[in-house]
Amino acid sequence: MANTLGKRYLCETCKTEVLCTKQGAGVVACCGKDMVEQQPRPLPSSD
């Protein structure tokens, strides 16, 4: 798995969030485990 530019990653153990600012090979890890890529948050309606 490669780090993806602009993606957010979450540590399920300590709830730390990381924003990837540089793409590259490897994994983002925290607390001895790989971090989970978060899904984009929905934008609020403009109605």
N, CA, C and O atoms as a CHARMM CRD file, in Angstrom:
* protein
*
  188
    1    1 MET  N      0.84700  -1.17800   0.00000 PROA 1      0.00000
    2    1 MET  CA     0.00000   0.00000   0.00000 PROA 1      0.00000
    3    1 MET  C      0.89200   1.24100   0.00000 PROA 1      0.00000
    4    1 MET  O      1.89100   1.28900   0.71700 PROA 1      0.00000
    5    2 ALA  N      0.54300   2.21000  -0.77800 PROA 2      0.00000
    6    2 ALA  CA     1.30300   3.46500  -0.84400 PROA 2      0.00000
    7    2 ALA  C      0.50800   4.57700  -0.16600 PROA 2      0.00000
    8    2 ALA  O     -0.72300   4.55500  -0.14200 PROA 2      0.00000
    9    3 ASN  N      1.22800   5.53700   0.37800 PROA 3      0.00000
   10    3 ASN  CA     0.58300   6.71900   0.93500 PROA 3      0.00000
   11    3 ASN  C      0.02500   7.53600  -0.21600 PROA 3      0.00000
   12    3 ASN  O      0.69100   7.71000  -1.23600 PROA 3      0.00000
   13    4 THR  N     -1.18800   8.03600  -0.06100 PROA 4      0.00000
   14    4 THR  CA    -1.84300   8.78800  -1.11600 PROA 4      0.00000
   15    4 THR  C     -1.93700  10.25400  -0.71100 PROA 4      0.00000
   16    4 THR  O     -2.44000  10.57800   0.36500 PROA 4      0.00000
   17    5 LEU  N     -1.45800  11.12900  -1.56900 PROA 5      0.00000
   18    5 LEU  CA    -1.45800  12.55800  -1.31900 PROA 5      0.00000
   19    5 LEU  C     -2.87200  13.07300  -1.07100 PROA 5      0.00000
   20    5 LEU  O     -3.77800  12.80000  -1.85900 PROA 5      0.00000
   21    6 GLY  N     -3.06400  13.81100   0.00900 PROA 6      0.00000
   22    6 GLY  CA    -4.35200  14.41200   0.31800 PROA 6      0.00000
   23    6 GLY  C     -5.30100  13.52900   1.09900 PROA 6      0.00000
   24    6 GLY  O     -6.39300  13.97400   1.45400 PROA 6      0.00000
   25    7 LYS  N     -4.92700  12.30300   1.37600 PROA 7      0.00000
   26    7 LYS  CA    -5.80100  11.39400   2.12100 PROA 7      0.00000
   27    7 LYS  C     -5.53700  11.53000   3.61800 PROA 7      0.00000
   28    7 LYS  O     -4.42900  11.86200   4.03800 PROA 7      0.00000
   29    8 ARG  N     -6.56900  11.26800   4.41100 PROA 8      0.00000
   30    8 ARG  CA    -6.45300  11.28100   5.86800 PROA 8      0.00000
   31    8 ARG  C     -6.42700   9.84300   6.37300 PROA 8      0.00000
   32    8 ARG  O     -7.12900   8.97100   5.86100 PROA 8      0.00000
   33    9 TYR  N     -5.60600   9.62200   7.38100 PROA 9      0.00000
   34    9 TYR  CA    -5.46900   8.30500   7.97600 PROA 9      0.00000
   35    9 TYR  C     -5.78700   8.40100   9.46500 PROA 9      0.00000
   36    9 TYR  O     -5.47200   9.40800  10.10000 PROA 9      0.00000
   37   10 LEU  N     -6.41600   7.35400  10.03500 PROA 10     0.00000
   38   10 LEU  CA    -6.85200   7.34300  11.42400 PROA 10     0.00000
   39   10 LEU  C     -6.26600   6.14500  12.15300 PROA 10     0.00000
   40   10 LEU  O     -6.29400   5.02200  11.64900 PROA 10     0.00000
   41   11 CYS  N     -5.72900   6.39600  13.35400 PROA 11     0.00000
   42   11 CYS  CA    -5.28000   5.30900  14.23200 PROA 11     0.00000
   43   11 CYS  C     -6.49100   4.85800  15.03600 PROA 11     0.00000
   44   11 CYS  O     -7.07500   5.65700  15.76700 PROA 11     0.00000
   45   12 GLU  N     -6.87300   3.60900  14.91400 PROA 12     0.00000
   46   12 GLU  CA    -8.04900   3.10800  15.61800 PROA 12     0.00000
   47   12 GLU  C     -7.80100   2.92900  17.11000 PROA 12     0.00000
   48   12 GLU  O     -8.75200   2.78400  17.87800 PROA 12     0.00000
   49   13 THR  N     -6.53200   2.93500  17.53600 PROA 13     0.00000
   50   13 THR  CA    -6.20500   2.75500  18.94600 PROA 13     0.00000
   51   13 THR  C     -6.29200   4.07500  19.71300 PROA 13     0.00000
   52   13 THR  O     -7.00400   4.16600  20.71200 PROA 13     0.00000
   53   14 CYS  N     -5.56400   5.10400  19.24400 PROA 14     0.00000
   54   14 CYS  CA    -5.49500   6.37200  19.98300 PROA 14     0.00000
   55   14 CYS  C     -6.26900   7.50300  19.30000 PROA 14     0.00000
   56   14 CYS  O     -6.29700   8.62200  19.81300 PROA 14     0.00000
   57   15 LYS  N     -6.89100   7.23200  18.16000 PROA 15     0.00000
   58   15 LYS  CA    -7.72000   8.19400  17.41000 PROA 15     0.00000
   59   15 LYS  C     -6.92500   9.37000  16.83400 PROA 15     0.00000
   60   15 LYS  O     -7.49700  10.43400  16.59500 PROA 15     0.00000
   61   16 THR  N     -5.62500   9.20100  16.60800 PROA 16     0.00000
   62   16 THR  CA    -4.81200  10.21800  15.96300 PROA 16     0.00000
   63   16 THR  C     -5.14200  10.25300  14.47900 PROA 16     0.00000
   64   16 THR  O     -5.25900   9.20500  13.84400 PROA 16     0.00000
   65   17 GLU  N     -5.29300  11.45700  13.91900 PROA 17     0.00000
   66   17 GLU  CA    -5.54800  11.62700  12.49100 PROA 17     0.00000
   67   17 GLU  C     -4.32000  12.23600  11.83300 PROA 17     0.00000
   68   17 GLU  O     -3.68200  13.12400  12.39900 PROA 17     0.00000
   69   18 VAL  N     -3.98800  11.75500  10.62700 PROA 18     0.00000
   70   18 VAL  CA    -2.83100  12.23500   9.88300 PROA 18     0.00000
   71   18 VAL  C     -3.28300  12.59000   8.47600 PROA 18     0.00000
   72   18 VAL  O     -4.04000  11.84400   7.85500 PROA 18     0.00000
   73   19 LEU  N     -2.81400  13.74400   7.96700 PROA 19     0.00000
   74   19 LEU  CA    -3.06600  14.14600   6.59100 PROA 19     0.00000
   75   19 LEU  C     -1.78700  13.93300   5.80600 PROA 19     0.00000
   76   19 LEU  O     -0.74100  14.46700   6.17600 PROA 19     0.00000
   77   20 CYS  N     -1.85000  13.16500   4.72900 PROA 20     0.00000
   78   20 CYS  CA    -0.67200  12.86200   3.91600 PROA 20     0.00000
   79   20 CYS  C     -0.36600  14.05100   3.01200 PROA 20     0.00000
   80   20 CYS  O     -1.19200  14.43800   2.18500 PROA 20     0.00000
   81   21 THR  N      0.83400  14.63400   3.17300 PROA 21     0.00000
   82   21 THR  CA     1.23100  15.79100   2.37700 PROA 21     0.00000
   83   21 THR  C      2.29900  15.45400   1.35700 PROA 21     0.00000
   84   21 THR  O      2.70300  16.31400   0.57500 PROA 21     0.00000
   85   22 LYS  N      2.77000  14.19100   1.35500 PROA 22     0.00000
   86   22 LYS  CA     3.77100  13.76400   0.38500 PROA 22     0.00000
   87   22 LYS  C      3.52300  12.29900   0.05500 PROA 22     0.00000
   88   22 LYS  O      3.52200  11.44700   0.94400 PROA 22     0.00000
   89   23 GLN  N      3.31300  12.00900  -1.22100 PROA 23     0.00000
   90   23 GLN  CA     3.02600  10.65200  -1.66400 PROA 23     0.00000
   91   23 GLN  C      4.29600   9.80900  -1.65200 PROA 23     0.00000
   92   23 GLN  O      5.39300  10.31300  -1.89400 PROA 23     0.00000
   93   24 GLY  N      4.13400   8.52000  -1.36700 PROA 24     0.00000
   94   24 GLY  CA     5.29400   7.64400  -1.39200 PROA 24     0.00000
   95   24 GLY  C      4.92900   6.21600  -1.05600 PROA 24     0.00000
   96   24 GLY  O      3.78700   5.91500  -0.70700 PROA 24     0.00000
   97   25 ALA  N      5.91900   5.33500  -1.16600 PROA 25     0.00000
   98   25 ALA  CA     5.71100   3.92500  -0.85000 PROA 25     0.00000
   99   25 ALA  C      5.74400   3.74200   0.65900 PROA 25     0.00000
  100   25 ALA  O      6.33700   4.54500   1.37900 PROA 25     0.00000
  101   26 GLY  N      5.10800   2.69000   1.12700 PROA 26     0.00000
  102   26 GLY  CA     5.11000   2.39300   2.55100 PROA 26     0.00000
  103   26 GLY  C      3.72800   2.55700   3.15000 PROA 26     0.00000
  104   26 GLY  O      2.74800   2.77800   2.44000 PROA 26     0.00000
  105   27 VAL  N      3.66400   2.44600   4.46300 PROA 27     0.00000
  106   27 VAL  CA     2.39000   2.56800   5.16700 PROA 27     0.00000
  107   27 VAL  C      2.52400   3.58800   6.28100 PROA 27     0.00000
  108   27 VAL  O      3.62000   3.84200   6.77900 PROA 27     0.00000
  109   28 VAL  N      1.39800   4.16900   6.66600 PROA 28     0.00000
  110   28 VAL  CA     1.35000   5.07400   7.79900 PROA 28     0.00000
  111   28 VAL  C      0.98700   4.21600   9.00500 PROA 28     0.00000
  112   28 VAL  O     -0.01800   3.50600   8.98100 PROA 28     0.00000
  113   29 ALA  N      1.80100   4.27400  10.06300 PROA 29     0.00000
  114   29 ALA  CA     1.57300   3.42500  11.22700 PROA 29     0.00000
  115   29 ALA  C      1.59700   4.25100  12.51100 PROA 29     0.00000
  116   29 ALA  O      2.27900   5.27200  12.59700 PROA 29     0.00000
  117   30 CYS  N      0.84300   3.79300  13.49800 PROA 30     0.00000
  118   30 CYS  CA     0.78600   4.42100  14.81100 PROA 30     0.00000
  119   30 CYS  C      0.42500   3.33400  15.81700 PROA 30     0.00000
  120   30 CYS  O     -0.34400   2.42900  15.49400 PROA 30     0.00000
  121   31 CYS  N      0.95700   3.40600  17.01000 PROA 31     0.00000
  122   31 CYS  CA     0.66700   2.44000  18.07600 PROA 31     0.00000
  123   31 CYS  C      0.97500   1.00800  17.63000 PROA 31     0.00000
  124   31 CYS  O      0.33100   0.06800  18.09700 PROA 31     0.00000
  125   32 GLY  N      1.95000   0.83100  16.73500 PROA 32     0.00000
  126   32 GLY  CA     2.35200  -0.49200  16.28600 PROA 32     0.00000
  127   32 GLY  C      1.43600  -1.13200  15.25500 PROA 32     0.00000
  128   32 GLY  O      1.61200  -2.30400  14.92100 PROA 32     0.00000
  129   33 LYS  N      0.45700  -0.38400  14.74200 PROA 33     0.00000
  130   33 LYS  CA    -0.49100  -0.91200  13.74500 PROA 33     0.00000
  131   33 LYS  C     -0.59800   0.05400  12.57800 PROA 33     0.00000
  132   33 LYS  O     -0.35400   1.25100  12.72900 PROA 33     0.00000
  133   34 ASP  N     -0.96700  -0.47300  11.40200 PROA 34     0.00000
  134   34 ASP  CA    -1.20000   0.37600  10.23800 PROA 34     0.00000
  135   34 ASP  C     -2.43200   1.23600  10.47700 PROA 34     0.00000
  136   34 ASP  O     -3.41600   0.78200  11.06100 PROA 34     0.00000
  137   35 MET  N     -2.37000   2.48200  10.02100 PROA 35     0.00000
  138   35 MET  CA    -3.51300   3.38700  10.15200 PROA 35     0.00000
  139   35 MET  C     -4.50900   3.12400   9.02700 PROA 35     0.00000
  140   35 MET  O     -4.13200   2.65500   7.95200 PROA 35     0.00000
  141   36 VAL  N     -5.77600   3.42500   9.27600 PROA 36     0.00000
  142   36 VAL  CA    -6.86600   3.17500   8.33600 PROA 36     0.00000
  143   36 VAL  C     -7.14300   4.44600   7.54100 PROA 36     0.00000
  144   36 VAL  O     -7.23700   5.53400   8.10800 PROA 36     0.00000
  145   37 GLU  N     -7.27400   4.30000   6.21100 PROA 37     0.00000
  146   37 GLU  CA    -7.61100   5.45300   5.36900 PROA 37     0.00000
  147   37 GLU  C     -9.05700   5.84500   5.60900 PROA 37     0.00000
  148   37 GLU  O     -9.95200   5.00200   5.55200 PROA 37     0.00000
  149   38 GLN  N     -9.28900   7.13900   5.87900 PROA 38     0.00000
  150   38 GLN  CA   -10.64000   7.61600   6.13100 PROA 38     0.00000
  151   38 GLN  C    -11.35600   7.95000   4.83400 PROA 38     0.00000
  152   38 GLN  O    -10.72900   8.30000   3.83400 PROA 38     0.00000
  153   39 GLN  N    -12.67000   7.83800   4.86300 PROA 39     0.00000
  154   39 GLN  CA   -13.50500   8.21900   3.72600 PROA 39     0.00000
  155   39 GLN  C    -13.75200   9.72100   3.78400 PROA 39     0.00000
  156   39 GLN  O    -13.77800  10.29600   4.87200 PROA 39     0.00000
  157   40 PRO  N    -13.93400  10.37100   2.63000 PROA 40     0.00000
  158   40 PRO  CA   -14.20000  11.81700   2.62800 PROA 40     0.00000
  159   40 PRO  C    -15.47700  12.14600   3.39500 PROA 40     0.00000
  160   40 PRO  O    -16.45000  11.39100   3.36600 PROA 40     0.00000
  161   41 ARG  N    -15.45400  13.27300   4.07200 PROA 41     0.00000
  162   41 ARG  CA   -16.64200  13.71100   4.81200 PROA 41     0.00000
  163   41 ARG  C    -17.59400  14.38500   3.83700 PROA 41     0.00000
  164   41 ARG  O    -17.15200  15.13000   2.96200 PROA 41     0.00000
  165   42 PRO  N    -18.90100  14.13600   3.97100 PROA 42     0.00000
  166   42 PRO  CA   -19.85300  14.78100   3.05000 PROA 42     0.00000
  167   42 PRO  C    -19.90900  16.28300   3.29000 PROA 42     0.00000
  168   42 PRO  O    -19.83100  16.74900   4.42700 PROA 42     0.00000
  169   43 LEU  N    -20.04600  17.03500   2.19900 PROA 43     0.00000
  170   43 LEU  CA   -20.16500  18.47100   2.29700 PROA 43     0.00000
  171   43 LEU  C    -21.59900  18.83600   2.69100 PROA 43     0.00000
  172   43 LEU  O    -22.54200  18.15000   2.29700 PROA 43     0.00000
  173   44 PRO  N    -21.76500  19.91100   3.46600 PROA 44     0.00000
  174   44 PRO  CA   -23.12000  20.33400   3.83300 PROA 44     0.00000
  175   44 PRO  C    -23.89000  20.82600   2.61700 PROA 44     0.00000
  176   44 PRO  O    -23.30300  21.33300   1.66100 PROA 44     0.00000
  177   45 SER  N    -25.17000  20.67600   2.66100 PROA 45     0.00000
  178   45 SER  CA   -26.02700  21.11800   1.57600 PROA 45     0.00000
  179   45 SER  C    -26.02400  22.64000   1.50300 PROA 45     0.00000
  180   45 SER  O    -25.96900  23.31100   2.53300 PROA 45     0.00000
  181   46 SER  N    -26.08200  23.17800   0.31000 PROA 46     0.00000
  182   46 SER  CA   -26.07500  24.63600   0.13000 PROA 46     0.00000
  183   46 SER  C    -27.49100  25.19600  -0.04700 PROA 46     0.00000
  184   46 SER  O    -27.66700  26.31800  -0.52100 PROA 46     0.00000
  185   47 ASP  N    -28.48000  24.41800   0.33200 PROA 47     0.00000
  186   47 ASP  CA   -29.88400  24.87000   0.18000 PROA 47     0.00000
  187   47 ASP  C    -30.21600  25.94000   1.16900 PROA 47     0.00000
  188   47 ASP  O    -31.34400  26.43500   1.18700 PROA 47     0.00000
